[in-house]
Amino acid sequence: MMRGRTHVAVAVRNPQGDIVVHQEPLTARVYTSQWGKWPLLRGLTALWDALVLGMRALLWSAEVTTSEENVEFTGPIAWTTMAGALAFSIGLFFLLPSIFAQWLQRYWPSAVASSAVEGAIRLVLFLAYVWLIGLTPDIKRVFAYHGAEHKTINAYEAGVELIPDHVARFSTAHTRCGTSFLLFVLVLAILFHIPLQFSQWYLRLLSRVLIVPVLAGVAYEFIRFSADHQQHPIVRLFILPGLWLQRLTTREPDPEMLEVAIAALKPVLAADGIFVPGVSEPRVATTTEGLSVPT
């Protein structure tokens, strides 16, 4: 899946070996409204990409692999699946660490210590979860497509022709990756949760969930800043953990996967008026601001 300024495109290889591409305009207010471009608030686009666009793309790709190509991204199945995934995520990464940290707070009454323990538990759970699911064949393949997305974006930003042989030479890591974004959110949560040490578990849980948009906004701004200043040695030091973590969420793709990633990127570039080989529209812009690579 690739997202540009105005469109999103998803490319999938069907059982017959053909690449099927779905493209649609970005009509949600988080993309079209003026407030969606404000600093901190524009970080909500990263959450929308992961929670809505990502889930819809996965459901659509599943339909294509079963040869049911004429399907919609929306519907009760999409929202029910997303609700179940959200409930699981909240329980595992918010409720469980919060309850465990609250139980340990009898030994460390400090709010700073409690937040640090909770954050450490959450980070360990996240790393263990990503590592464990990465052992399954299906997720390994998903992570390989993730690597193909990164290679394709890196190749485009380097100005090379978007063909598999050229794209394959690039790295599977990217500064603007959603994996790095999530890592920043988890680390920032340790600081932001310090004043939110409520004795009631439900208030602790509610505070953790409600502050997620704030964390996303701050993390998004840091991602943008680090992407623009990644050559600075201090900035490079801060982004290295995120790049290392991408070793868990990416795999080396094969040429066929690169073809799919290229097929997803070209339509959104064309929709933004950016010319690349194989697309007939003339280049009218050269910046990649707003182009994102989802996890």
Secondary structure, 3 states (H helix, E strand, C coil): CEECCCEEEEEEECCCCCEEEEEEECCCHHHHCCHHHCCCHHHHHHHHHHHHHHHHHHHHHHHHHCCCCCCCCCCHHHHHHHHHHHHHHHHHHHHHHHHHHHHHCCCCCCHHHHHHHHHHHHHHHHHHHHHHHCCCHHHHHHHHHHHHHHHHHHHHHHCCCCCHHHHCCCCCCCCCCHHHHHHHHHHHHHHHCCCCCCCCHHHHHHHHHHCHHHHHHHHHHHHHHHHHCCCCHHHHHHHHHHHHHHHHHCCCCCHHHHHHHHHHHHHHHHHCCCCCCCCCCCCCCCCCCCCECCC
